[in-house]
Amino acid sequence: MSGRIVIVGTGVAGATAAQTLRREGYAGEIVLLGAEPDLPYRRPAVSKELLAATASVERVLLKPVKFWADNAIELRPAIRVEAVDTDRATVRLHTGEVLGYDSLLLATGARARTIGADSPRVYTLRTRADVAGLHSAVDAGGSLLVLGGGLIGCEVAATARGLGARVTLLEAGPALLDRVVPAPVSEMVRALHREHGVTVETEVRTAELAEGGEGVIATTADGRAFTAAAALVAIGSVPDTALAEAAGIAVDDGIVVDQHYRTSASGVFAAGDVASAFHPHRDAFERAQHWNAAQSDGAAAAKAMLGLPAAPAEIPWGWTDQHGVSMQFAGWVHPHDELVVDGDPAARDFLAVALRAGRPVGAVAMARPRELRAARALIAAGDPWAAELARVR
């Protein structure tokens, strides 16, 4: 197959799609466009190794510099796509150049939600460009407010504490990581942070974030105030759908795609954090918001563009490293699920499986990677848990 495939976005979904196209034998042009000035890199490192300055950018690149040229992939960083014309099958770049395409993949990712004043002391963290300022703010042993107890918030709190900063972690909900782990595991995570000197406050709804004195003041809905030299806002993300919306492509909490990652526009596909795809295990549309899910989406979208059979939808999974402790999770955990725990979360050696109507829907593990992989397979198969318990242990 010849022609030209244009990919917008150099995150893991876009970069994986480009690699997959070549691996599957596509012989045409591949143009990979990224607004960031960097070559494709491992974004999970942003809140850990890069923020801690324990790894260089070169060490976290997805592929060596020469890989892209060796595979005839035209990688163009620092290029913004300003418009997509689906009638003419073209994209217009910020340089004024117009590129035609036979197929187009939108892998534009997501941007951080924000709150409060536009202040140099208030940070978000999505890309490598966000790292330097936040690192400087905490490296001198200052203080940091972290708004949001999800994955990014917890990881940054741990990294900042490791750099010597005084850290206060504020979560609006009743528990840390409540979107990915059950209550007993959340309590263990909270205890882990407290052991390392992080102040954790839950059920704290921030009403205002503003500069005050020599730092930042977060005022809560119930009138309390928390202060620090700087603040990180880690309250989730918003899919970057601006290009798709301007082009008239269907959007609903992300770019809507079918099981083949096709959008409502002919020849246009979407993958990664920006794509809202139907997930048969959930019987609902949802966005892939973890590294591994975006990676598998990128590969699947590339195959779809080549007309190859669609792979079965994968069970999303991910991991987090905090204070030197690693935890893996898979599927979907809800606070009201029945929970089966093998081991002891407090001892940080366990497998916890969430059950709904007797079937496994989510799993979390520490120090048990083999069991976590087996649990993922059970979630995908939808098998009753009791019949398969021995296989997982």
N, C-alpha and C positions, 0 to 999 in steps of 0.2 A: 504494500500500500504506500502511495506517495502523497504529496500535498504538504500542508502545513498545519500543525497543531500549536495553538497558542495557549499557554498556561499563565494565569494571573495569580501570583502568590508563590513565594519561595519558602513557605513553611513546610512542615513534613508532608502534608497532603499533596501540595503542588510538586515538591521535589520527588516524592515517591512515584507520583504519576509519570513524571518525565523518565525516571529510571525504568519503570515498568513498560512503558511504550517501547523503549529500545530492547529490553530483555525479551519482549514478545514479538520482536521482529519488525517493528514499524521502521520503514526506510525513509520516510519523508522528513521535512524540517520540524524540529521541536524548538520553540522559542519560549523560554521560561523567564517571566518578568517579575521583578520584586521591587517594592517601594523602599525596602531597607537597603542600606549600602553594603551589607554583609553577604557573604556566601551563605547558603543554607546551613543552619546549625541546629543543635539539639536544644529546643526551647525549655525543656524541664531544667536545664542547667542554670537558667536565668535566676531562679530564686535560691539556688544552692551554690554550685561551684563558682559561677561567674560573680554572684553577689559577694561571696566570701573571698573572691580573688585567689582561689586555690587552683584554678585552671585558666589557661589562656583561651582566646576565641578559637585559635587553631586547633586546640585539643578537643573542642566540642563541635567541630564541623561535621556535617553528615557524611561528606565525602572529601577526599583530598582535592586540592585546587585543580589539579590536572584532570580529574575524573570527567568533568563536564565537557571539556574540549575533546578528550579521548573518545567520548561517546557521542560526539557531534550534537551535543545539546547546547544551544545558544543561550547561555545564562547571562541575563542583563540585570544586574542589581541597580539600585537607585533610579529606577524607572517607575513613574506613576502612570497608571492607565486612567485617563480622564473620562472616556466614554466608550460605550459599546454600541455599535449599530448592527442590530440583528438582521435587518433587511438586506444590508450590503455585506454582511459577514465581515466586519472590520472592527478594529479597536484603535482609538486615537490616544497617543501617548502625550505626556506633558511637554515633550520636545516638539510637538507638532507632527511627528511622523504618524502615518496611518498604516497599519498592518492588516492584511487580509488573512482570513483563516478558513480552513475546511471544518475544523472542530475547535471549540473554545472551552477551556476548563476554568471556572471561577473558583479559586481556592483562597479567597481574600481573608479568611479567618475572622477574628473578632477583636473588638477594642474594649478597654477597661471601662466599667461604669465609674462615674466620678461623683463626688459630693463636696460641697464646701467651696471656699474661696479659691481663686486662681492664684496660688501662692507658691513661691519657690521652695517652701518648706513642706508642701504636700505632694506626695508622689503616688504614681501608679506603677505597676510592673507587668509588662507584657513582652517587651523585646530587649535586646542587648543595649539599645540606646538608652533605656530607662535605668540601667544598672549603675552607671558612674555616679550620678547625683545621689542616689540612695546609699551607695556604699560610702561615699564621703560623709554623709550625714550621720552614719552610725559607727564608722571606723575609729573615730577619735574617742570612743567610749561615751558618746552622748546618750540621749534618750529618744525612744521611738514609740509612738502610738501606732498600733496596727488595728485598723477597722475591718473586721471580717475574719471569722474563724473557719474559713474553708481551707482548701489545700494551699493556695498561695499565701494566705495570711499566716497559717501555722508554720509553713516552711520558712517564710521570711522572719517570723518571730524567733525561730530556732537559729537561723543564720545570724541575725543581728545580735542575739544573745552571745553566740560564739565569738562575735567580734568585740564583745565587751560592753555593748549598749544595755542600758536599762530599758526593758521592754514591757509595755502594757498592751495586752491583747483584748479587744472589745468585740464581742459577738452579739448580734441582735437576737438570735434564737436561744433556745434553752441549752444547746450543746455544741461543742466543736465538731466539725466534719460531719454534721448530721445528715448531709446528702449522700454520704458514701459509707458510713459505718453505723452499726447499731449502738444503743445506749451504753452497754458495758465497755465497749471499745472506746467510745468517746470519753468516758470517765478515765480510762487508762491514759489516753492522749493528754487530757487535762492534767492528770497527775504527773506525767512526764515533763510537761512544760513547767509546772510548779517546782519540781525537783531541780530544774536548771535555772530557777530564779525569774521566770516569766510570770508577771501578774496577769491572771486570767479573770475576766469579768464576762459573764453571760447574761442574756436577757437585758442587754444595754442597747437601746435604740438611740442612735446619734441624730439629734435634731439639727445641729449646726456644727460646722468645722470652720474655724477662722483663725487668723493670726492674732497673737496676743503677747505682748511683752517681747521676750527673746525666742518665742517658739509658737506652738500651735495649741489651741484650746478646742477640745471636743465637748460640746454641751449636749447632754442627753435629754430625752423627752420628759424625764422626771426631775430635771433641774440640776443634776450632778454635773461636775466639770472635771475633765481629765486633761492634763497638760504634758507636753513633751517638746523637745527641740524640733522634732519633725514627725510627720505622720505618713503612713502608707494606707491608701484606700484600696482594699481588696474585697470588694463587695460584688464580685461577679463580672460578667462580660456581656457585650451586646454584639450580635453578628454584624459584620461589615457588609451590609447589603446595598450600599448606596449605588454602586454601578448597576446592579441588577434592577433596582427600582427605577432608575433613570431610563433604563432600556426597556421598561415595560414587562420585565420578567416577574412571574408570580413569586411573592414573598409572604411568609407567615412565620414569624420568629425564625428567620433564616430563609435561604433560597429553597423553595419547595422542589424536591426531586422525586422521581419514581424509583423503582427498584434497580434501574439501570443508570441512576444518577443523571438522568436527563431532566432538564428544566422545561419550562413551558415554551421556550424558544427553540426552534429547530437548530440543531448543531451545537447547542450550548449545554454544557454539563456543569455540575458543581459538586464539591467534596470538601470534607474537613469541617472545622468549626462553623463555617458559614452555611452549610447545607442542612436542611430539615428533611430527613428521610423517614419513610415508614419502616418501623422496626417490628417484625412479626412477633417477636417474643413479648413485646409490650402492647401490641395492637394499637399503636399510636405513632404519630410523627414526633421525632426528636432530633436534636443536634448532637453530634459527636463532640464531646468537650474534653476528651482525654487524648494524650499523645498517641497511644496505640490504636485507638479508634480512628483518628485522623489518618494515620499511616495506612491502615487497611482500606479505608475509604478511597484514598488516593490511588492505591493499586487497583481496586475494583472499578473505579471510574475510568482508568486508563484502558482496562480490558473492555469495558463497555464501549468506549470510543472506537475500539478496533472490531467491535461486533462479536467479541468472544463471550462465552457463557458466563452468566453472573455467578459469583461465589455465594454460598449461603451467608446470611448476615451474621457477623461475629458478635459474641457477647463482649460488651465493652469491659476493659480492665485497665488498671493502672497501678501506680505505686507512689509512695511518698517516703522521703527520708527526713527525719527530724531528730535533732540532738544525737546523731549517730545511730538511730534506730530506724530500721526499714519496715514498712508495712505494705502489703499488696491487697488489692480489692478487685472484685469483679461483679458484674450484673447490677442489680438495683435493690437497695435496701430501704425499707420503709419502717418507721418507728413502731408500727402496729404488727409487723410480721412476727411469727413464731420464730424463736431463735434456738438453734442447736449449737452448743459450744463444746468442742473437744480441746482440752488443755485449759490454760488459765491466762486471761488477758492481763491480769496484774503482773504475772511473771513474764509477759511478753513472749509467750510460746503457746500458740493456739490456732485453731481454725474455728471460725464462727460462720454458720450457714443460716441465712434467712429463708424461712419457708412460708409459702402462701398456698392455702388449700392443700397442704401436704407435699407441695413440690418446691424444689429449691429455686430461688429467684435472685439470690445475691450471696456473696461470700467475702470474708475478710480474714487475713492470716498474717501471722508473724512467725518467722523461723520455720515455715512450712510451705516452701514453694511447690513441692510435688503435690501436696494435698490441694493447694489453691488451683493448680492446673486441672486436677481431676474434678474439683467442684465446678469449674467453668464448663467442663464437658457435660456434667450432669444438668447444669442450668440450660445449656444449649439443647440438650435432648428432651428436657422437660420431664425426666423420669422421677417417679416418686422417690423421696429421699431414703426412706427406711430400707427399701430393697437394695440400695447401692452403698449404704453406709460403709460396709467393710472395704469396698474398693477405694474409698477416699482416705481412710486411715492408714 
